[in-house]
Amino acid sequence: RCASRIVDESAPTAGARHDGPVPEAAAHPRIRTFHARHGRMTARVRRALDEVLPRFDPADRDRTRPLVLEVGCGHGDAALAFADAHPDHDVLATDVHAPGVASLVLALEVSPRPNVYVRQHDALAILDDELGPGELAGLHLLFPDPWPKARHRKRRFVRPDVIELVSDRLAPGGTLLVATDVDDYAEAARAVLDDHPRLVGGRTPRPAWRPAAGYEARALAAGRTVHDLAYRRTA
């Protein structure tokens, strides 16, 4: 799934796919929302991270423009599509896993977008440490890891402490979009989001701008239902 994956520190990691270190993840105090992977990288990925990724750092972006944070952008198809459909918004695409980030920045190297920025970093750390109250016009959580085992559900991204943080970082009128092909995740997410006093919303039609790629394409091919949720931050 996307970078809203969480590692179970008590679980064995033997046999996990390796794709390089996760920057600064171990220092973050919250329960992590991704599965950490470590190991060697290809020369292509290393070049992308060392030489290309710094070109898309958001440090110098115009902060007067509305900003949307995508959590777990994967290879960036949705981030690029949203940016193309919303040229008046900036998109900060985040993921902790190197291959997806590399694919996104290499695509941007070939076809730059002035409103797309990329970080290989824990989105929770960005929300906690780098964004202030009301700085986001939106947050997109597309096909997060559902953590289906009951003992892991505390590690899902959509949980009360994280949604409280998200609601603080959203500006009034800002939108949280969630998409999942897991029925249980959709139901649990709705319960958490409906319970929050500063968020209003529910099920919504699939956004026209989002490409049916990756997990969504596989879900549709397998006959699973894709649940789209949209919640707006009240004043």
FIKOLZA-1660 file (N, C-alpha, C; in steps of 0.1 Angstrom, whole numbers, plus 5000, padded with zeros to 4 digits):
% residues 235
   i   px   py   pz ch aa at
   1 5008 4988 5000  A  R  N
   1 5000 5000 5000  A  R CA
   1 5009 5012 5000  A  R  C
   2 5003 5024 5003  A  C  N
   2 5010 5036 5002  A  C CA
   2 5018 5039 5015  A  C  C
   3 5024 5051 5016  A  A  N
   3 5033 5053 5027  A  A CA
   3 5025 5056 5040  A  A  C
   4 5012 5054 5040  A  S  N
   4 5005 5054 5053  A  S CA
   4 5007 5040 5059  A  S  C
   5 5016 5032 5055  A  R  N
   5 5019 5019 5061  A  R CA
   5 5026 5021 5075  A  R  C
   6 5024 5012 5084  A  I  N
   6 5030 5013 5097  A  I CA
   6 5038 5000 5100  A  I  C
   7 5049 5002 5106  A  V  N
   7 5057 4990 5110  A  V CA
   7 5052 4985 5124  A  V  C
   8 5051 4972 5125  A  D  N
   8 5049 4966 5138  A  D CA
   8 5063 4963 5143  A  D  C
   9 5067 4971 5153  A  E  N
   9 5081 4969 5158  A  E CA
   9 5083 4955 5164  A  E  C
  10 5073 4948 5168  A  S  N
  10 5074 4935 5174  A  S CA
  10 5074 4924 5164  A  S  C
  11 5071 4927 5151  A  A  N
  11 5070 4917 5141  A  A CA
  11 5084 4915 5134  A  A  C
  12 5087 4902 5130  A  P  N
  12 5099 4900 5123  A  P CA
  12 5099 4906 5109  A  P  C
  13 5111 4910 5104  A  T  N
  13 5112 4917 5092  A  T CA
  13 5119 4909 5081  A  T  C
  14 5123 4897 5084  A  A  N
  14 5130 4888 5075  A  A CA
  14 5121 4886 5063  A  A  C
  15 5127 4887 5051  A  G  N
  15 5120 4885 5039  A  G CA
  15 5113 4898 5033  A  G  C
  16 5114 4909 5041  A  A  N
  16 5107 4921 5036  A  A CA
  16 5115 4926 5024  A  A  C
  17 5108 4933 5015  A  R  N
  17 5115 4939 5003  A  R CA
  17 5123 4951 5008  A  R  C
  18 5135 4952 5003  A  H  N
  18 5144 4963 5007  A  H CA
  18 5145 4973 4996  A  H  C
  19 5144 4986 5000  A  D  N
  19 5145 4997 4990  A  D CA
  19 5151 5009 4996  A  D  C
  20 5160 5008 5006  A  G  N
  20 5167 5019 5011  A  G CA
  20 5162 5024 5025  A  G  C
  21 5169 5033 5031  A  P  N
  21 5166 5038 5044  A  P CA
  21 5154 5047 5044  A  P  C
  22 5147 5048 5055  A  V  N
  22 5136 5057 5057  A  V CA
  22 5141 5069 5065  A  V  C
  23 5142 5081 5059  A  P  N
  23 5148 5092 5066  A  P CA
  23 5141 5096 5079  A  P  C
  24 5149 5096 5089  A  E  N
  24 5145 5102 5102  A  E CA
  24 5133 5095 5108  A  E  C
  25 5129 5083 5103  A  A  N
  25 5116 5077 5108  A  A CA
  25 5117 5073 5122  A  A  C
  26 5129 5068 5126  A  A  N
  26 5130 5062 5139  A  A CA
  26 5129 5072 5150  A  A  C
  27 5131 5085 5147  A  A  N
  27 5131 5096 5157  A  A CA
  27 5117 5101 5160  A  A  C
  28 5107 5097 5151  A  H  N
  28 5094 5103 5152  A  H CA
  28 5086 5097 5164  A  H  C
  29 5080 5105 5173  A  P  N
  29 5074 5099 5185  A  P CA
  29 5061 5092 5183  A  P  C
  30 5053 5094 5172  A  R  N
  30 5040 5088 5170  A  R CA
  30 5042 5074 5165  A  R  C
  31 5032 5066 5167  A  I  N
  31 5031 5053 5160  A  I CA
  31 5033 5055 5145  A  I  C
  32 5042 5048 5139  A  R  N
  32 5045 5051 5125  A  R CA
  32 5034 5046 5116  A  R  C
  33 5031 5053 5105  A  T  N
  33 5021 5050 5096  A  T CA
  33 5026 5044 5083  A  T  C
  34 5037 5036 5084  A  F  N
  34 5042 5029 5072  A  F CA
  34 5051 5018 5077  A  F  C
  35 5054 5009 5068  A  H  N
  35 5062 4997 5070  A  H CA
  35 5076 5001 5066  A  H  C
  36 5086 5002 5075  A  A  N
  36 5099 5006 5071  A  A CA
  36 5106 4995 5064  A  A  C
  37 5114 4999 5054  A  R  N
  37 5122 4990 5046  A  R CA
  37 5136 4995 5045  A  R  C
  38 5146 4986 5045  A  H  N
  38 5160 4991 5044  A  H CA
  38 5168 4981 5035  A  H  C
  39 5178 4987 5028  A  G  N
  39 5186 4979 5020  A  G CA
  39 5192 4987 5009  A  G  C
  40 5197 4980 4999  A  R  N
  40 5205 4986 4988  A  R CA
  40 5195 4991 4977  A  R  C
  41 5200 5002 4971  A  M  N
  41 5192 5008 4960  A  M CA
  41 5199 5007 4947  A  M  C
  42 5191 5007 4936  A  T  N
  42 5197 5007 4923  A  T CA
  42 5203 5021 4920  A  T  C
  43 5212 5021 4910  A  A  N
  43 5218 5034 4906  A  A CA
  43 5208 5044 4902  A  A  C
  44 5198 5039 4895  A  R  N
  44 5187 5048 4890  A  R CA
  44 5180 5055 4902  A  R  C
  45 5176 5047 4912  A  V  N
  45 5169 5053 4924  A  V CA
  45 5179 5062 4931  A  V  C
  46 5191 5058 4933  A  R  N
  46 5201 5067 4940  A  R CA
  46 5203 5080 4933  A  R  C
  47 5204 5080 4920  A  R  N
  47 5205 5093 4913  A  R CA
  47 5193 5101 4914  A  R  C
  48 5181 5095 4914  A  A  N
  48 5169 5103 4915  A  A CA
  48 5168 5109 4929  A  A  C
  49 5172 5102 4939  A  L  N
  49 5171 5108 4953  A  L CA
  49 5182 5118 4955  A  L  C
  50 5194 5116 4950  A  D  N
  50 5205 5125 4953  A  D CA
  50 5205 5137 4944  A  D  C
  51 5202 5135 4931  A  E  N
  51 5203 5146 4922  A  E CA
  51 5190 5153 4918  A  E  C
  52 5179 5145 4917  A  V  N
  52 5167 5151 4912  A  V CA
  52 5157 5155 4923  A  V  C
  53 5156 5147 4933  A  L  N
  53 5146 5151 4944  A  L CA
  53 5149 5165 4950  A  L  C
  54 5161 5169 4952  A  P  N
  54 5163 5183 4958  A  P CA
  54 5157 5194 4949  A  P  C
  55 5155 5192 4936  A  R  N
  55 5149 5202 4928  A  R CA
  55 5134 5205 4931  A  R  C
  56 5128 5195 4938  A  F  N
  56 5114 5197 4941  A  F CA
  56 5111 5198 4956  A  F  C
  57 5121 5203 4963  A  D  N
  57 5119 5206 4977  A  D CA
  57 5109 5218 4979  A  D  C
  58 5100 5217 4988  A  P  N
  58 5090 5227 4990  A  P CA
  58 5095 5239 4998  A  P  C
  59 5107 5239 5002  A  A  N
  59 5112 5250 5012  A  A CA
  59 5110 5264 5006  A  A  C
  60 5111 5266 4993  A  D  N
  60 5110 5279 4987  A  D CA
  60 5097 5282 4980  A  D  C
  61 5087 5273 4983  A  R  N
  61 5074 5275 4976  A  R CA
  61 5067 5288 4981  A  R  C
  62 5059 5294 4973  A  D  N
  62 5051 5305 4976  A  D CA
  62 5040 5301 4986  A  D  C
  63 5041 5305 4999  A  R  N
  63 5032 5300 5009  A  R CA
  63 5018 5307 5008  A  R  C
  64 5017 5316 5000  A  T  N
  64 5003 5322 4998  A  T CA
  64 4994 5313 4989  A  T  C
  65 5000 5303 4982  A  R  N
  65 4992 5294 4974  A  R CA
  65 4987 5283 4983  A  R  C
  66 4974 5278 4980  A  P  N
  66 4969 5267 4987  A  P CA
  66 4977 5255 4985  A  P  C
  67 4979 5247 4996  A  L  N
  67 4987 5235 4996  A  L CA
  67 4979 5223 4999  A  L  C
  68 4981 5212 4991  A  V  N
  68 4975 5199 4994  A  V CA
  68 4986 5189 4996  A  V  C
  69 4984 5182 5007  A  L  N
  69 4994 5172 5011  A  L CA
  69 4989 5158 5007  A  L  C
  70 4996 5150 4999  A  E  N
  70 4992 5137 4996  A  E CA
  70 5001 5127 5004  A  E  C
  71 4995 5119 5012  A  V  N
  71 5002 5110 5021  A  V CA
  71 5003 5096 5014  A  V  C
  72 5015 5092 5012  A  G  N
  72 5018 5079 5005  A  G CA
  72 5015 5080 4991  A  G  C
  73 5023 5088 4984  A  C  N
  73 5020 5091 4970  A  C CA
  73 5024 5080 4960  A  C  C
  74 5031 5070 4965  A  G  N
  74 5035 5059 4956  A  G CA
  74 5043 5064 4945  A  G  C
  75 5040 5061 4933  A  H  N
  75 5047 5065 4921  A  H CA
  75 5042 5079 4916  A  H  C
  76 5032 5084 4923  A  G  N
  76 5028 5098 4920  A  G CA
  76 5017 5101 4910  A  G  C
  77 5011 5090 4905  A  D  N
  77 5001 5092 4894  A  D CA
  77 4990 5102 4899  A  D  C
  78 4985 5100 4911  A  A  N
  78 4974 5108 4916  A  A CA
  78 4978 5122 4918  A  A  C
  79 4990 5124 4924  A  A  N
  79 4996 5137 4927  A  A CA
  79 4997 5145 4914  A  A  C
  80 5003 5139 4904  A  L  N
  80 5004 5146 4891  A  L CA
  80 4991 5149 4885  A  L  C
  81 4981 5140 4885  A  A  N
  81 4968 5143 4880  A  A CA
  81 4961 5154 4887  A  A  C
  82 4962 5154 4900  A  F  N
  82 4956 5165 4908  A  F CA
  82 4962 5178 4904  A  F  C
  83 4975 5178 4903  A  A  N
  83 4982 5191 4900  A  A CA
  83 4979 5196 4886  A  A  C
  84 4977 5187 4877  A  D  N
  84 4973 5191 4863  A  D CA
  84 4959 5197 4863  A  D  C
  85 4950 5191 4871  A  A  N
  85 4936 5195 4871  A  A CA
  85 4934 5208 4880  A  A  C
  86 4944 5211 4889  A  H  N
  86 4942 5222 4898  A  H CA
  86 4955 5230 4898  A  H  C
  87 4957 5238 4887  A  P  N
  87 4970 5245 4886  A  P CA
  87 4971 5257 4896  A  P  C
  88 4960 5260 4903  A  D  N
  88 4960 5271 4913  A  D CA
  88 4964 5265 4926  A  D  C
  89 4966 5252 4928  A  H  N
  89 4970 5246 4940  A  H CA
  89 4984 5240 4939  A  H  C
  90 4992 5241 4950  A  D  N
  90 5004 5233 4951  A  D CA
  90 5001 5220 4957  A  D  C
  91 5009 5210 4953  A  V  N
  91 5008 5196 4958  A  V CA
  91 5021 5192 4964  A  V  C
  92 5021 5188 4977  A  L  N
  92 5033 5182 4983  A  L CA
  92 5030 5167 4984  A  L  C
  93 5037 5159 4976  A  A  N
  93 5036 5145 4975  A  A CA
  93 5047 5139 4984  A  A  C
  94 5042 5130 4994  A  T  N
  94 5051 5124 5003  A  T CA
  94 5051 5109 5003  A  T  C
  95 5062 5103 5005  A  D  N
  95 5063 5089 5006  A  D CA
  95 5076 5085 5013  A  D  C
  96 5076 5075 5021  A  V  N
  96 5089 5071 5027  A  V CA
  96 5097 5061 5018  A  V  C
  97 5091 5055 5009  A  H  N
  97 5097 5044 5001  A  H CA
  97 5104 5050 4988  A  H  C
  98 5116 5046 4987  A  A  N
  98 5125 5052 4977  A  A CA
  98 5120 5049 4962  A  A  C
  99 5116 5037 4958  A  P  N
  99 5113 5035 4944  A  P CA
  99 5102 5044 4939  A  P  C
 100 5091 5046 4947  A  G  N
 100 5080 5054 4943  A  G CA
 100 5084 5069 4941  A  G  C
 101 5091 5074 4951  A  V  N
 101 5096 5088 4951  A  V CA
 101 5105 5090 4939  A  V  C
 102 5114 5080 4936  A  A  N
 102 5123 5081 4925  A  A CA
 102 5115 5082 4912  A  A  C
 103 5105 5073 4910  A  S  N
 103 5097 5073 4898  A  S CA
 103 5090 5087 4896  A  S  C
 104 5085 5092 4907  A  L  N
 104 5078 5105 4906  A  L CA
 104 5087 5116 4902  A  L  C
 105 5099 5117 4909  A  V  N
 105 5108 5129 4905  A  V CA
 105 5114 5127 4891  A  V  C
 106 5116 5115 4887  A  L  N
 106 5121 5113 4873  A  L CA
 106 5111 5116 4863  A  L  C
 107 5098 5114 4866  A  A  N
 107 5087 5118 4857  A  A CA
 107 5086 5133 4857  A  A  C
 108 5089 5140 4868  A  L  N
 108 5089 5154 4869  A  L CA
 108 5101 5160 4862  A  L  C
 109 5112 5153 4862  A  E  N
 109 5124 5157 4855  A  E CA
 109 5121 5158 4840  A  E  C
 110 5113 5149 4835  A  V  N
 110 5110 5148 4820  A  V CA
 110 5099 5158 4817  A  V  C
 111 5089 5159 4826  A  S  N
 111 5077 5168 4824  A  S CA
 111 5075 5176 4837  A  S  C
 112 5082 5187 4839  A  P  N
 112 5081 5194 4851  A  P CA
 112 5067 5201 4853  A  P  C
 113 5062 5201 4866  A  R  N
 113 5050 5209 4869  A  R CA
 113 5055 5219 4880  A  R  C
 114 5051 5231 4878  A  P  N
 114 5056 5242 4887  A  P CA
 114 5049 5241 4901  A  P  C
 115 5038 5233 4902  A  N  N
 115 5030 5232 4914  A  N CA
 115 5031 5219 4921  A  N  C
 116 5042 5211 4918  A  V  N
 116 5044 5198 4925  A  V CA
 116 5057 5198 4932  A  V  C
 117 5056 5194 4945  A  Y  N
 117 5068 5193 4954  A  Y CA
 117 5068 5179 4960  A  Y  C
 118 5080 5174 4963  A  V  N
 118 5081 5160 4967  A  V CA
 118 5090 5159 4979  A  V  C
 119 5086 5151 4989  A  R  N
 119 5095 5148 5000  A  R CA
 119 5095 5133 5002  A  R  C
 120 5107 5127 5005  A  Q  N
 120 5108 5113 5010  A  Q CA
 120 5109 5114 5025  A  Q  C
 121 5097 5114 5031  A  H  N
 121 5097 5116 5045  A  H CA
 121 5084 5111 5051  A  H  C
 122 5083 5109 5064  A  D  N
 122 5071 5105 5071  A  D CA
 122 5061 5116 5071  A  D  C
 123 5049 5114 5066  A  A  N
 123 5039 5125 5065  A  A CA
 123 5035 5129 5079  A  A  C
 124 5035 5120 5089  A  L  N
 124 5031 5124 5102  A  L CA
 124 5042 5134 5108  A  L  C
 125 5054 5132 5105  A  A  N
 125 5064 5141 5110  A  A CA
 125 5063 5155 5103  A  A  C
 126 5059 5155 5090  A  I  N
 126 5057 5168 5084  A  I CA
 126 5045 5175 5090  A  I  C
 127 5034 5167 5092  A  L  N
 127 5022 5173 5099  A  L CA
 127 5026 5179 5113  A  L  C
 128 5033 5171 5120  A  D  N
 128 5037 5175 5134  A  D CA
 128 5046 5187 5134  A  D  C
 129 5057 5186 5126  A  D  N
 129 5068 5195 5128  A  D CA
 129 5070 5206 5118  A  D  C
 130 5064 5204 5106  A  E  N
 130 5067 5214 5096  A  E CA
 130 5055 5222 5091  A  E  C
 131 5043 5218 5095  A  L  N
 131 5031 5226 5091  A  L CA
 131 5025 5231 5103  A  L  C
 132 5019 5243 5102  A  G  N
 132 5012 5249 5113  A  G CA
 132 4997 5248 5111  A  G  C
 133 4990 5253 5121  A  P  N
 133 4975 5253 5121  A  P CA
 133 4970 5260 5108  A  P  C
 134 4961 5254 5101  A  G  N
 134 4954 5260 5090  A  G CA
 134 4962 5261 5077  A  G  C
 135 4974 5254 5076  A  E  N
 135 4983 5256 5065  A  E CA
 135 4979 5248 5053  A  E  C
 136 4970 5238 5055  A  L  N
 136 4966 5229 5043  A  L CA
 136 4952 5232 5038  A  L  C
 137 4952 5233 5025  A  A  N
 137 4939 5233 5018  A  A CA
 137 4933 5220 5016  A  A  C
 138 4941 5209 5017  A  G  N
 138 4936 5196 5016  A  G CA
 138 4946 5185 5020  A  G  C
 139 4941 5173 5023  A  L  N
 139 4950 5162 5025  A  L CA
 139 4944 5150 5018  A  L  C
 140 4952 5143 5010  A  H  N
 140 4947 5131 5003  A  H CA
 140 4953 5118 5009  A  H  C
 141 4945 5109 5012  A  L  N
 141 4950 5096 5017  A  L CA
 141 4943 5085 5008  A  L  C
 142 4951 5081 4998  A  L  N
 142 4946 5072 4988  A  L CA
 142 4951 5058 4989  A  L  C
 143 4942 5049 4992  A  F  N
 143 4945 5034 4993  A  F CA
 143 4956 5031 5004  A  F  C
 144 4954 5036 5016  A  P  N
 144 4963 5033 5027  A  P CA
 144 4963 5018 5030  A  P  C
 145 4974 5014 5037  A  D  N
 145 4975 5000 5042  A  D CA
 145 4964 4998 5052  A  D  C
 146 4955 4988 5051  A  P  N
 146 4944 4987 5060  A  P CA
 146 4947 4981 5073  A  P  C
 147 4959 4974 5075  A  W  N
 147 4963 4967 5087  A  W CA
 147 4951 4959 5092  A  W  C
 148 4947 4948 5085  A  P  N
 148 4935 4941 5088  A  P CA
 148 4934 4934 5102  A  P  C
 149 4946 4930 5107  A  K  N
 149 4945 4924 5120  A  K CA
 149 4941 4933 5131  A  K  C
 150 4933 4928 5140  A  A  N
 150 4927 4936 5151  A  A CA
 150 4938 4943 5159  A  A  C
 151 4949 4936 5161  A  R  N
 151 4959 4941 5170  A  R CA
 151 4968 4952 5163  A  R  C
 152 4966 4954 5150  A  H  N
 152 4973 4964 5143  A  H CA
 152 4965 4976 5139  A  H  C
 153 4952 4976 5142  A  R  N
 153 4943 4987 5138  A  R CA
 153 4946 5000 5144  A  R  C
 154 4953 5000 5156  A  K  N
 154 4957 5012 5162  A  K CA
 154 4968 5019 5154  A  K  C
 155 4973 5012 5144  A  R  N
 155 4984 5017 5135  A  R CA
 155 4979 5023 5122  A  R  C
 156 4966 5023 5120  A  R  N
 156 4960 5029 5108  A  R CA
 156 4962 5044 5108  A  R  C
 157 4963 5050 5096  A  F  N
 157 4964 5064 5095  A  F CA
 157 4951 5071 5101  A  F  C
 158 4940 5066 5097  A  V  N
 158 4927 5072 5101  A  V CA
 158 4924 5066 5115  A  V  C
 159 4929 5074 5125  A  R  N
 159 4927 5071 5139  A  R CA
 159 4926 5084 5146  A  R  C
 160 4920 5084 5158  A  P  N
 160 4916 5097 5164  A  P CA
 160 4928 5107 5166  A  P  C
 161 4939 5102 5171  A  D  N
 161 4950 5112 5173  A  D CA
 161 4955 5118 5160  A  D  C
 162 4956 5110 5149  A  V  N
 162 4961 5116 5137  A  V CA
 162 4950 5125 5131  A  V  C
 163 4937 5121 5131  A  I  N
 163 4927 5130 5126  A  I CA
 163 4926 5143 5133  A  I  C
 164 4928 5143 5146  A  E  N
 164 4929 5155 5154  A  E CA
 164 4940 5164 5148  A  E  C
 165 4952 5158 5146  A  L  N
 165 4963 5166 5140  A  L CA
 165 4959 5171 5126  A  L  C
 166 4953 5163 5118  A  V  N
 166 4949 5167 5104  A  V CA
 166 4939 5178 5105  A  V  C
 167 4930 5177 5113  A  S  N
 167 4919 5188 5114  A  S CA
 167 4925 5201 5118  A  S  C
 168 4936 5201 5127  A  D  N
 168 4943 5213 5131  A  D CA
 168 4950 5219 5119  A  D  C
 169 4956 5211 5111  A  R  N
 169 4964 5216 5100  A  R CA
 169 4956 5220 5088  A  R  C
 170 4944 5215 5087  A  L  N
 170 4935 5220 5076  A  L CA
 170 4929 5234 5079  A  L  C
 171 4929 5242 5069  A  A  N
 171 4923 5255 5070  A  A CA
 171 4908 5253 5070  A  A  C
 172 4900 5262 5076  A  P  N
 172 4885 5261 5075  A  P CA
 172 4881 5260 5060  A  P  C
 173 4873 5250 5057  A  G  N
 173 4869 5247 5043  A  G CA
 173 4878 5237 5036  A  G  C
 174 4890 5234 5043  A  G  N
 174 4899 5224 5037  A  G CA
 174 4893 5210 5037  A  G  C
 175 4898 5202 5028  A  T  N
 175 4891 5189 5025  A  T CA
 175 4901 5178 5028  A  T  C
 176 4896 5167 5035  A  L  N
 176 4903 5155 5036  A  L CA
 176 4896 5145 5027  A  L  C
 177 4904 5139 5018  A  L  N
 177 4899 5128 5009  A  L CA
 177 4905 5115 5013  A  L  C
 178 4897 5105 5014  A  V  N
 178 4902 5091 5017  A  V CA
 178 4896 5082 5007  A  V  C
 179 4904 5073 5001  A  A  N
 179 4899 5063 4992  A  A CA
 179 4905 5049 4996  A  A  C
 180 4896 5039 4997  A  T  N
 180 4901 5026 5000  A  T CA
 180 4892 5016 4993  A  T  C
 181 4898 5004 4991  A  D  N
 181 4890 4993 4985  A  D CA
 181 4887 4982 4996  A  D  C
 182 4889 4986 5008  A  V  N
 182 4887 4976 5020  A  V CA
 182 4875 4981 5027  A  V  C
 183 4864 4973 5027  A  D  N
 183 4852 4976 5033  A  D CA
 183 4853 4980 5048  A  D  C
 184 4861 4972 5055  A  D  N
 184 4862 4974 5069  A  D CA
 184 4869 4987 5072  A  D  C
 185 4879 4990 5064  A  Y  N
 185 4887 5003 5066  A  Y CA
 185 4877 5015 5064  A  Y  C
 186 4869 5014 5053  A  A  N
 186 4860 5025 5050  A  A CA
 186 4850 5027 5062  A  A  C
 187 4845 5016 5067  A  E  N
 187 4835 5017 5078  A  E CA
 187 4842 5023 5090  A  E  C
 188 4854 5018 5094  A  A  N
 188 4861 5023 5105  A  A CA
 188 4865 5038 5103  A  A  C
 189 4869 5042 5091  A  A  N
 189 4873 5055 5088  A  A CA
 189 4861 5065 5090  A  A  C
 190 4850 5060 5085  A  R  N
 190 4838 5069 5087  A  R CA
 190 4834 5071 5101  A  R  C
 191 4836 5060 5109  A  A  N
 191 4833 5062 5123  A  A CA
 191 4842 5072 5130  A  A  C
 192 4855 5072 5127  A  V  N
 192 4864 5081 5133  A  V CA
 192 4861 5095 5128  A  V  C
 193 4859 5097 5115  A  L  N
 193 4857 5110 5109  A  L CA
 193 4844 5116 5113  A  L  C
 194 4833 5108 5113  A  D  N
 194 4820 5113 5117  A  D CA
 194 4820 5118 5131  A  D  C
 195 4829 5112 5140  A  D  N
 195 4829 5115 5154  A  D CA
 195 4837 5128 5157  A  D  C
 196 4844 5133 5147  A  H  N
 196 4852 5145 5149  A  H CA
 196 4844 5158 5148  A  H  C
 197 4845 5166 5158  A  P  N
 197 4836 5178 5159  A  P CA
 197 4839 5189 5148  A  P  C
 198 4850 5189 5142  A  R  N
 198 4854 5199 5132  A  R CA
 198 4854 5194 5118  A  R  C
 199 4849 5182 5116  A  L  N
 199 4848 5176 5102  A  L CA
 199 4834 5172 5099  A  L  C
 200 4830 5176 5087  A  V  N
 200 4816 5172 5082  A  V CA
 200 4818 5166 5068  A  V  C
 201 4811 5155 5066  A  G  N
 201 4811 5149 5052  A  G CA
 201 4807 5135 5053  A  G  C
 202 4812 5127 5044  A  G  N
 202 4808 5113 5043  A  G CA
 202 4812 5107 5029  A  G  C
 203 4804 5098 5024  A  R  N
 203 4807 5092 5011  A  R CA
 203 4806 5103 5000  A  R  C
 204 4814 5101 4990  A  T  N
 204 4814 5111 4979  A  T CA
 204 4817 5104 4966  A  T  C
 205 4813 5109 4954  A  P  N
 205 4816 5103 4942  A  P CA
 205 4831 5103 4939  A  P  C
 206 4836 5094 4932  A  R  N
 206 4850 5093 4928  A  R CA
 206 4854 5106 4921  A  R  C
 207 4865 5112 4925  A  P  N
 207 4870 5124 4919  A  P CA
 207 4874 5121 4904  A  P  C
 208 4869 5130 4895  A  A  N
 208 4871 5128 4881  A  A CA
 208 4886 5129 4877  A  A  C
 209 4894 5136 4885  A  W  N
 209 4908 5139 4882  A  W CA
 209 4917 5127 4885  A  W  C
 210 4912 5117 4894  A  R  N
 210 4921 5107 4898  A  R CA
 210 4922 5095 4888  A  R  C
 211 4934 5092 4884  A  P  N
 211 4935 5081 4875  A  P CA
 211 4933 5067 4881  A  P  C
 212 4926 5058 4874  A  A  N
 212 4924 5045 4879  A  A CA
 212 4937 5037 4877  A  A  C
 213 4946 5038 4886  A  A  N
 213 4959 5032 4884  A  A CA
 213 4963 5025 4897  A  A  C
 214 4973 5016 4896  A  G  N
 214 4979 5010 4908  A  G CA
 214 4969 5002 4916  A  G  C
 215 4968 5005 4929  A  Y  N
 215 4959 4997 4938  A  Y CA
 215 4944 4998 4933  A  Y  C
 216 4941 5010 4929  A  E  N
 216 4927 5012 4924  A  E CA
 216 4924 5003 4912  A  E  C
 217 4932 5003 4902  A  A  N
 217 4930 4995 4891  A  A CA
 217 4929 4980 4894  A  A  C
 218 4938 4975 4903  A  R  N
 218 4938 4961 4907  A  R CA
 218 4925 4958 4915  A  R  C
 219 4921 4968 4923  A  A  N
 219 4908 4965 4931  A  A CA
 219 4896 4964 4922  A  A  C
 220 4895 4973 4912  A  L  N
 220 4884 4972 4902  A  L CA
 220 4885 4960 4894  A  L  C
 221 4897 4956 4890  A  A  N
 221 4898 4943 4882  A  A CA
 221 4894 4931 4890  A  A  C
 222 4896 4932 4903  A  A  N
 222 4892 4920 4912  A  A CA
 222 4878 4921 4916  A  A  C
 223 4870 4932 4912  A  G  N
 223 4856 4933 4916  A  G CA
 223 4854 4939 4929  A  G  C
 224 4864 4945 4935  A  R  N
 224 4861 4951 4949  A  R CA
 224 4856 4965 4947  A  R  C
 225 4849 4970 4957  A  T  N
 225 4843 4983 4957  A  T CA
 225 4853 4993 4962  A  T  C
 226 4854 5004 4955  A  V  N
 226 4863 5015 4960  A  V CA
 226 4854 5025 4967  A  V  C
 227 4857 5028 4979  A  H  N
 227 4850 5037 4988  A  H CA
 227 4857 5051 4988  A  H  C
 228 4850 5061 4984  A  D  N
 228 4856 5075 4985  A  D CA
 228 4849 5083 4996  A  D  C
 229 4856 5089 5004  A  L  N
 229 4851 5097 5015  A  L CA
 229 4857 5111 5014  A  L  C
 230 4849 5121 5017  A  A  N
 230 4854 5135 5017  A  A CA
 230 4848 5142 5029  A  A  C
 231 4857 5148 5036  A  Y  N
 231 4853 5156 5048  A  Y CA
 231 4859 5170 5048  A  Y  C
 232 4851 5179 5052  A  R  N
 232 4855 5194 5051  A  R CA
 232 4857 5199 5066  A  R  C
 233 4867 5206 5067  A  R  N
 233 4870 5213 5080  A  R CA
 233 4861 5225 5082  A  R  C
 234 4853 5225 5093  A  T  N
 234 4844 5236 5095  A  T CA
 234 4852 5247 5101  A  T  C
 235 4845 5259 5102  A  A  N
 235 4851 5271 5107  A  A CA
 235 4854 5269 5122  A  A  C
% end
